[in-house]
Structure formats: structure tokens, C-alpha cells
Amino acid sequence: MAKVKAIRGMNDILPSATPAWQYLERQVKSVLSSYGYDEIRMPIVEQTDLFKRSIGEVTDIVEKEMYTFEDRNGESLTLRPEGTAGCVRAGEEHGLLFNQTQRLWYQGPMFRYEKPQKGRYRQFHQIGVETFGMSSADIDAEVIMLSARLWKKLGILDAVSLQLNSLGSTDSRQKYKQDLVDYLTQYFDQLDEDSQRRLKSNPLRVLDSKSESTQAILADAPILSEYLDDDSKEHFSRLTGLLDDAGIHYEINTRLVRGLDYYCKTVFEWVTDKLGAQGTVCAGGRYDGLVQQLGGKATPGVGFAMGIERLVLLLETLGAVPDSEKNSFDLYVAAQSREVQGDVVQFSEALRDAIPGLRIRTHCAGLKNINNKARQTGARLILLIQKSDAGLVGVLWTGADSSEQIPLEELPVVVAQQWEVIKKS
């Protein structure tokens, strides 16, 4: 009988990989906590109409990439392709948005049907940040500063760069879209296939085409920044001023747009050249009309999402995951004979009480070649329990061989002391 395998593009994250994920998630939570953001958890399945109304029916995501199905009642449901729409739905449904300010974050899997490749999967994971009720550029600056602080905390700030743009208001953007379409229509036959399709459905997406020939045509196209209304210009000037004062370097990319219909004014991306074609690790912007678009009262919003797979890949590429994070435990405890195995299990429990936070793995397999097996685990401390004429004793390895036998009752203090030394080294 053939083995059942995972669905293409939906990958298992094995124990050897999870320490890097856990390290990233801890650092993210630490930074978000320092800014006073609250976690929200939404379902992974929503009504299909939520995404059609928010993302836009003529976007690539809705047209080609969503996992949509009918349930037993004939209702159309979709596995979430992104998190912002669900966050807005939850906030509006539970009365968290109107005349209030909120700073929220979430994490979890998203789903899009696209060609799987390194750093891009059909089930992928994101950490998202969404803020509501604040219309000034100060909050735009805060979410960008927050992300910059995270890169610094992770040790990858030098490997990423910030690209920034303003999409302006809906009215100014509509005037720009029309002029852009008029310009590109002259060169329709020379555009790549995707751009030809997008020209009719989502013309702004033509701006980030990867086709060299299309980019050559765009060199003389109208520039969005020349169409911005006064309010959008003032907003963008305030934002760049705040970033300048904070010492955050950025590049204004007039071709930067987002693939979702709900963005306005500020859009930004953190990109890297360390991962090949999949260079965007975090992206976001302002979406002041989305809450109203989904049936709520007009509420400004701004946020971003970061791809966990790509960030983990970047951390691993740069060797930025500390060695101390790569083991799931700190101390390995084993018996040198079967007759003391029960004592080892009980002693491990006592150690967990005596040294909170110490990650202990107790050996519960066979006892053949136990010394070598213990060393092969990579634990920074190894403790072997054995019987002696004086009773139960332990031999503790801390990176070099040791033959000193330590009485069982003294071991908690000795282990704690050695662990403190190791943590400081």
C-alpha cells in the first residue's frame, strides 16, 4: 500500500527546524509586548465574501489562489489567504473598532494556491500587526519602527532594507490609474502576459512586473507621486520626517504597490537580497477604507505582515540563530544501569523543581553505549547517575570529561552552578 504524503506546498516543520521558529516567535512577542500590542486569534476559515469584498474580486488572490469550497449547508467558505480582513471582521463583530484605538497582532497559517518554491508555499505562516482608530502618520512610523527594532533584535537589520511609497487617496489614485492605463494601452502588445491581464483588472500591479521589457516601458509612464492630493503629501512628509529623526534608512520606491485593493497612502516593504527572488520578508501599509468597505463605520487602519518561512530562512542563511536555541534541552540525564533507572526519573523531576527553566531530557531508552548516546545529543550538560559504595552519585560532563562522583543530594546545587557558568560563557 502506498504511503500517504503531505499535500504539495504544505510542508511539515520537523523538530530539527522548530527551534529557529520558536526563537523568532519569542523575539517577535517580546518586541510586540514592549509596544503594548495585544494578541488576537481568528479562525482560519471565513466566508468567501469577506475576501472578495476586502482583497478585491479581480486580484490574483481571489481569481486564482484562494482555497474555496462549499460546506454541507452550501455556504461558500475560504481558507484565509491573508489575515487583515479576518482581523477587521473580528474587531467589527465584537465591537472593538468604532471610536476606539486598538493595537493587535496575530500569527498562524495562511493558504494560497500558487506554484510552490523555496520561501513560498501553499500553506505558509505569517505574523501580522494591525492598528485601528489612528489616522496620523505617527502610527505608520510606529509600526515601521517596531519592525526595525525586531530586525535589530534578531541581528538582521543590516541584511534588510526599507522601501516606502504613498498610494494617495482613492480619488487621486483613480485619476492616476486612468492615465496609467491610457499610457500602457499604447504598448499593450509589448507587455508581458500577466501585465496584459492586470491592465484591465488591477493596473497598479503592472508597476511591480518582473518582466524587463515591461519595466522598460514603465520607465516613461506617469508617476503616482505626481498625482498625490495635499493630505497624502503632508501625511507622507510627516512619516519620512519621523523615520529620519529615528535614524531609520529608507528608499522611496515610486513603483511600490501592494497586491491588495484596500491599501491607501502609506505602503512599505522590508526586502533582502540574501534570499534570491523571494526578497520581501515584511510588507504592509495603511487601509483607511477597509472597515467601512466591510460594513463598519469609517475607521483608519495601518499594519503589516511578515512571512515566518522567509524570516527563518534568512536567519538560517545568516547564521543568526544562536547555538543555544538549536537544542530543545539543556541537560541530559541518564542511568548507567537498569537498577537506578527509576531513581533517574524521580531525580529529574526533583531537578525541574529545584532549577526552574532548565530544560531537561531524561534518557528512557536502552542502556547500551549510554555514554556515547548521551554525548551525541549535543546537550550542554550531561549527567550520568550510578550506584557507588556510598549510595547514588552523579558524574557531570560540562564539555570535558569528568570522573568526579557527586553525591545525589549535592547534585542540584552543582548542576545549578554549572548552568550559570555556561549561560554566562
C-alpha positions as CSV (number, residue, x, y, z in Angstrom):
1,M,0.0,0.0,0.0
2,A,1.4,3.4,-1.0
3,K,2.3,5.8,1.8
4,V,0.2,8.9,2.3
5,K,2.2,12.1,1.7
6,A,1.7,15.7,2.6
7,I,-0.1,17.9,0.1
8,R,2.2,19.6,-2.3
9,G,3.2,23.0,-1.0
10,M,2.0,22.2,2.6
11,N,5.2,21.2,4.5
12,D,5.9,19.6,7.8
13,I,8.1,21.6,10.1
14,L,10.3,18.9,11.7
15,P,11.9,19.0,15.2
16,S,15.3,20.0,13.7
17,A,13.6,23.2,12.3
18,T,11.3,24.2,15.1
19,P,13.9,25.8,17.4
20,A,14.5,28.5,14.8
21,W,10.8,29.1,14.5
22,Q,10.4,29.3,18.3
23,Y,13.3,31.7,18.6
24,L,11.8,34.0,16.0
25,E,8.4,33.8,17.6
26,R,9.8,34.6,21.1
27,Q,11.6,37.7,19.8
28,V,8.5,38.9,18.0
29,K,6.4,38.5,21.1
30,S,9.0,40.3,23.2
31,V,9.1,43.3,20.8
32,L,5.3,43.5,20.4
33,S,4.8,43.3,24.2
34,S,7.3,46.2,24.6
35,Y,5.0,48.3,22.3
36,G,1.8,47.3,24.1
37,Y,0.2,45.2,21.4
38,D,-2.5,42.7,22.3
39,E,-2.8,39.2,20.6
40,I,-6.0,38.3,18.8
41,R,-6.7,34.8,17.4
42,M,-9.0,34.3,14.4
43,P,-10.4,31.2,12.7
44,I,-8.6,30.0,9.6
45,V,-11.9,29.6,7.7
46,E,-14.0,32.6,6.8
47,Q,-17.0,33.4,4.5
48,T,-15.7,33.7,0.9
49,D,-17.4,37.1,0.6
50,L,-15.1,38.6,3.2
51,F,-12.1,38.2,1.0
52,K,-13.9,39.2,-2.2
53,R,-15.0,42.4,-0.6
54,S,-11.7,43.3,1.0
55,I,-9.0,42.0,-1.3
56,G,-10.9,42.7,-4.5
57,E,-12.6,40.2,-6.9
58,V,-10.2,41.0,-9.7
59,T,-7.0,40.4,-7.8
60,D,-4.8,37.4,-8.4
61,I,-5.5,36.1,-4.9
62,V,-9.3,35.9,-5.4
63,E,-9.2,34.9,-9.0
64,K,-6.6,32.2,-8.9
65,E,-5.2,31.5,-5.5
66,M,-7.9,31.0,-2.8
67,Y,-8.8,27.6,-1.4
68,T,-12.6,27.9,-1.6
69,F,-15.2,25.2,-1.0
70,E,-18.9,24.7,-0.1
71,D,-19.7,23.3,3.3
72,R,-22.6,20.8,3.9
73,N,-25.1,23.7,4.0
74,G,-24.0,25.0,0.6
75,E,-22.2,28.0,2.1
76,S,-19.1,29.2,0.3
77,L,-16.1,29.2,2.7
78,T,-12.4,30.0,2.1
79,L,-9.2,29.1,3.9
80,R,-7.8,32.6,4.8
81,P,-5.3,33.8,2.2
82,E,-4.2,36.7,4.5
83,G,-5.0,38.0,8.0
84,T,-6.1,41.6,7.8
85,A,-9.6,41.0,6.5
86,G,-10.3,38.4,9.3
87,C,-8.9,40.8,11.9
88,V,-11.2,43.6,10.7
89,R,-14.2,41.2,10.7
90,A,-13.4,40.1,14.2
91,G,-12.9,43.6,15.5
92,E,-16.1,44.9,14.0
93,E,-18.2,41.9,15.0
94,H,-17.1,42.2,18.7
95,G,-17.3,46.0,18.9
96,L,-13.6,46.7,19.2
97,L,-13.2,49.3,16.5
98,F,-15.6,52.2,16.3
99,N,-14.4,55.3,18.3
100,Q,-11.6,53.2,19.8
101,T,-8.0,52.7,19.2
102,Q,-6.6,49.1,19.0
103,R,-3.1,47.7,18.6
104,L,-3.4,44.0,17.7
105,W,-1.3,41.2,16.4
106,Y,-1.8,37.5,15.4
107,Q,0.0,34.6,13.9
108,G,-0.9,31.4,12.1
109,P,-1.2,29.7,8.7
110,M,-2.5,31.3,5.5
111,F,-3.3,29.5,2.3
112,R,-2.8,30.4,-1.4
113,Y,-2.7,28.1,-4.4
114,E,0.4,29.1,-6.2
115,K,3.5,27.3,-7.5
116,P,5.5,26.1,-4.5
117,Q,9.1,27.2,-4.3
118,K,11.7,27.9,-1.7
119,G,10.3,30.5,0.7
120,R,6.8,30.4,-0.9
121,Y,4.4,27.7,0.0
122,R,0.7,26.9,-0.4
123,Q,0.3,26.8,3.4
124,F,2.5,29.5,4.8
125,H,2.7,31.3,8.1
126,Q,2.5,34.9,9.0
127,I,2.7,37.2,12.0
128,G,0.5,40.2,11.4
129,V,0.2,43.5,13.2
130,E,-2.9,45.7,12.8
131,T,-3.7,49.1,14.4
132,F,-7.1,50.9,14.3
133,G,-8.5,54.3,15.1
134,M,-5.4,56.3,14.4
135,S,-5.2,58.4,11.3
136,S,-1.9,60.3,11.9
137,A,1.4,59.3,10.3
138,D,2.7,58.7,13.9
139,I,1.2,55.2,14.0
140,D,2.6,54.5,10.5
141,A,6.0,55.4,11.8
142,E,5.5,53.3,14.9
143,V,4.7,50.1,13.1
144,I,7.8,50.6,10.9
145,M,10.0,51.4,13.9
146,L,8.6,48.3,15.6
147,S,9.6,46.1,12.7
148,A,13.1,47.8,12.6
149,R,13.5,47.1,16.3
150,L,12.7,43.4,15.6
151,W,15.3,43.2,12.9
152,K,17.9,44.7,15.2
153,K,16.9,42.3,18.0
154,L,17.3,39.4,15.6
155,G,20.6,40.6,14.3
156,I,19.5,41.0,10.7
157,L,19.0,44.8,10.4
158,D,22.0,45.1,8.0
159,A,20.5,42.4,5.8
160,V,17.2,44.1,5.1
161,S,16.3,47.5,3.6
162,L,13.1,49.5,3.8
163,Q,11.2,50.6,0.6
164,L,8.5,53.2,1.0
165,N,5.8,54.8,-1.1
166,S,2.4,56.6,-0.9
167,L,-0.6,55.5,-2.9
168,G,-2.5,58.6,-2.1
169,S,-6.3,58.8,-1.6
170,T,-8.8,56.8,-3.5
171,D,-9.7,59.8,-5.8
172,S,-6.1,60.7,-6.7
173,R,-5.3,57.0,-7.3
174,Q,-8.2,56.6,-9.6
175,K,-7.0,59.6,-11.7
176,Y,-3.6,58.0,-11.8
177,K,-4.9,54.6,-12.8
178,Q,-6.8,56.0,-15.7
179,D,-3.7,57.9,-17.0
180,L,-1.5,54.8,-16.5
181,V,-4.0,52.6,-18.4
182,D,-4.1,55.2,-21.2
183,Y,-0.3,55.2,-21.4
184,L,0.2,51.4,-21.2
185,T,-2.6,50.7,-23.7
186,Q,-0.3,52.2,-26.4
187,Y,2.2,49.4,-25.7
188,F,-0.3,46.6,-25.0
189,D,1.2,44.1,-27.4
190,Q,4.7,44.6,-25.9
191,L,3.6,43.9,-22.3
192,D,4.1,40.5,-20.6
193,E,1.1,38.3,-20.4
194,D,0.4,38.9,-16.7
195,S,0.6,42.7,-17.2
196,Q,-1.8,42.5,-20.2
197,R,-4.3,40.8,-17.9
198,R,-3.7,43.2,-15.0
199,L,-4.1,46.2,-17.2
200,K,-7.8,45.5,-17.4
201,S,-8.3,44.3,-13.8
202,N,-5.7,45.8,-11.5
203,P,-3.4,48.2,-13.4
204,L,-1.3,49.3,-10.4
205,R,0.1,45.7,-10.2
206,V,1.7,46.3,-13.6
207,L,4.1,48.6,-11.8
208,D,5.8,45.7,-10.0
209,S,6.1,43.4,-13.0
210,K,9.2,41.3,-13.1
211,S,9.4,41.5,-16.9
212,E,12.4,43.6,-18.1
213,S,10.5,44.6,-21.2
214,T,7.5,45.8,-19.3
215,Q,9.8,47.7,-16.9
216,A,11.4,49.4,-19.9
217,I,8.0,50.6,-21.0
218,L,7.2,51.8,-17.5
219,A,10.3,54.0,-17.4
220,D,8.4,56.8,-19.2
221,A,5.0,56.0,-17.5
222,P,3.2,58.5,-15.3
223,I,4.5,58.6,-11.7
224,L,2.0,58.1,-8.9
225,S,3.7,60.7,-6.6
226,E,2.8,63.4,-9.0
227,Y,-0.9,62.7,-8.5
228,L,-1.0,62.8,-4.7
229,D,-3.5,65.0,-3.0
230,D,-2.3,67.6,-0.4
231,D,-3.4,65.5,2.6
232,S,-1.5,62.4,1.3
233,K,1.6,64.5,0.6
234,E,1.5,66.0,4.1
235,H,1.0,62.6,5.6
236,F,4.0,61.1,3.8
237,S,6.2,64.1,4.7
238,R,5.3,63.6,8.3
239,L,6.1,59.9,8.1
240,T,9.5,60.4,6.4
241,G,10.4,63.1,8.9
242,L,9.7,60.7,11.8
243,L,11.8,58.0,10.2
244,D,14.6,60.4,9.6
245,D,14.6,61.5,13.2
246,A,14.6,57.9,14.3
247,G,17.6,57.1,12.1
248,I,15.7,54.6,10.0
249,H,17.1,54.5,6.5
250,Y,14.6,54.0,3.6
251,E,14.3,54.2,-0.2
252,I,11.3,55.9,-1.8
253,N,10.2,53.4,-4.4
254,T,7.6,55.1,-6.7
255,R,6.8,51.8,-8.3
256,L,5.9,50.1,-4.9
257,V,2.3,49.0,-4.8
258,R,0.6,46.3,-2.8
259,G,-1.3,43.4,-4.3
260,L,-4.4,44.0,-2.3
261,D,-7.1,46.6,-3.2
262,Y,-7.6,48.0,0.3
263,Y,-4.4,50.0,0.7
264,C,-4.1,53.8,0.6
265,K,-1.5,56.4,1.5
266,T,1.5,54.6,3.1
267,V,2.8,51.3,1.7
268,F,6.1,49.8,2.6
269,E,8.2,46.6,2.3
270,W,11.3,45.3,4.0
271,V,13.3,43.4,1.4
272,T,16.6,41.5,1.4
273,D,19.0,40.4,-1.3
274,K,20.1,37.3,0.6
275,L,17.2,35.0,-0.5
276,G,17.3,35.3,-4.3
277,A,14.0,36.2,-5.9
278,Q,11.9,35.8,-2.8
279,G,13.2,39.1,-1.3
280,T,10.3,40.5,0.6
281,V,10.2,39.5,4.3
282,C,7.7,42.0,5.6
283,A,5.1,44.3,3.9
284,G,2.2,46.5,4.9
285,G,0.7,49.9,4.8
286,R,-2.4,52.0,5.5
287,Y,-6.0,50.9,4.8
288,D,-8.3,53.6,6.0
289,G,-11.4,52.5,4.0
290,L,-11.4,48.8,4.7
291,V,-13.6,48.7,7.8
292,Q,-16.3,50.7,6.1
293,Q,-15.9,48.5,3.0
294,L,-16.7,45.6,5.2
295,G,-19.8,47.2,6.7
296,G,-18.5,49.1,9.7
297,K,-18.1,52.7,10.5
298,A,-15.2,54.6,8.9
299,T,-12.1,53.6,10.9
300,P,-8.5,54.3,9.9
301,G,-6.1,51.4,10.0
302,V,-2.4,50.5,9.3
303,G,-0.5,47.3,9.7
304,F,1.9,44.8,8.2
305,A,2.5,41.0,7.9
306,M,5.8,39.2,7.9
307,G,6.4,35.7,6.4
308,I,7.7,33.3,9.0
309,E,9.2,30.9,6.5
310,R,11.2,33.6,4.8
311,L,12.4,35.1,8.0
312,V,13.5,31.7,9.3
313,L,15.3,31.1,6.0
314,L,17.0,34.5,6.3
315,L,18.0,33.8,9.9
316,E,19.5,30.4,8.9
317,T,21.2,31.8,5.9
318,L,22.9,34.5,8.0
319,G,23.7,32.1,10.9
320,A,21.7,34.4,13.2
321,V,20.0,31.7,15.3
322,P,22.1,31.4,18.5
323,D,23.6,27.9,19.1
324,S,21.9,27.9,22.5
325,E,18.5,27.9,20.7
326,K,19.2,24.9,18.5
327,N,18.8,22.2,21.2
328,S,15.4,21.7,22.7
329,F,17.0,20.9,26.1
330,D,20.0,21.9,28.3
331,L,20.6,18.9,30.5
332,Y,20.6,15.2,29.5
333,V,20.1,12.8,32.5
334,A,20.7,9.1,32.1
335,A,21.3,6.0,34.3
336,Q,24.3,3.8,33.9
337,S,22.5,0.7,35.0
338,R,18.9,-0.5,34.8
339,E,18.6,-0.8,38.6
340,V,18.8,3.0,39.0
341,Q,16.5,4.0,36.1
342,G,13.6,4.6,38.4
343,D,15.8,6.8,40.6
344,V,16.8,8.8,37.5
345,V,13.2,9.6,36.5
346,Q,12.4,10.7,40.0
347,F,15.6,12.8,40.3
348,S,14.9,14.5,37.0
349,E,11.5,15.6,38.5
350,A,13.3,16.9,41.5
351,L,15.8,18.9,39.4
352,R,12.9,20.5,37.5
353,D,11.5,21.7,40.8
354,A,15.0,22.9,42.0
355,I,16.1,24.7,38.8
356,P,13.0,26.3,37.1
357,G,13.6,27.0,33.5
358,L,16.3,24.3,33.0
359,R,15.3,22.1,30.0
360,I,15.9,18.5,31.0
361,R,15.6,15.4,28.9
362,T,15.6,12.1,30.7
363,H,17.0,9.0,28.9
364,C,14.3,6.4,28.8
365,A,15.7,4.1,26.0
366,G,18.1,1.1,26.2
367,L,21.3,1.4,28.2
368,K,23.7,0.1,25.5
369,N,26.5,2.6,24.9
370,I,24.8,5.1,27.1
371,N,27.9,7.3,27.5
372,N,28.2,7.8,23.7
373,K,24.5,8.3,23.2
374,A,24.4,11.0,25.9
375,R,27.3,12.9,24.2
376,Q,25.7,12.6,20.8
377,T,22.6,14.5,21.9
378,G,24.5,17.8,21.9
379,A,23.3,18.7,25.4
380,R,25.5,21.3,27.1
381,L,25.3,19.4,30.3
382,I,25.2,15.6,30.7
383,L,24.6,13.8,34.0
384,L,25.0,10.1,34.5
385,I,23.6,8.6,37.6
386,Q,25.1,5.4,39.1
387,K,25.4,3.4,42.2
388,S,28.5,3.5,44.4
389,D,29.5,2.2,47.8
390,A,28.3,5.4,49.3
391,G,24.9,5.3,47.5
392,L,23.6,7.1,44.4
393,V,26.1,9.5,42.8
394,G,26.3,11.5,39.6
395,V,29.0,12.2,37.1
396,L,28.6,15.6,35.4
397,W,30.0,16.5,32.0
398,T,30.3,20.1,31.1
399,G,32.2,19.8,27.8
400,A,35.2,18.0,29.1
401,D,35.4,14.5,30.6
402,S,34.9,14.3,34.3
403,S,35.2,11.3,36.7
404,E,34.3,13.2,39.9
405,Q,31.4,11.5,41.6
406,I,29.0,13.9,43.3
407,P,26.5,12.6,45.9
408,L,22.9,12.8,44.7
409,E,21.8,15.2,47.4
410,E,24.5,17.7,46.3
411,L,23.8,17.5,42.6
412,P,21.0,20.1,42.3
413,V,23.4,22.8,43.7
414,V,26.3,21.7,41.5
415,V,24.1,21.5,38.3
416,A,22.7,25.0,39.0
417,Q,26.2,26.4,39.5
418,Q,27.5,24.8,36.3
419,W,24.5,26.0,34.3
420,E,25.0,29.6,35.5
421,V,28.6,29.4,34.3
422,I,27.5,28.0,30.9
423,K,24.9,30.8,30.4
424,K,27.4,33.5,31.0
425,S,30.1,32.0,28.7
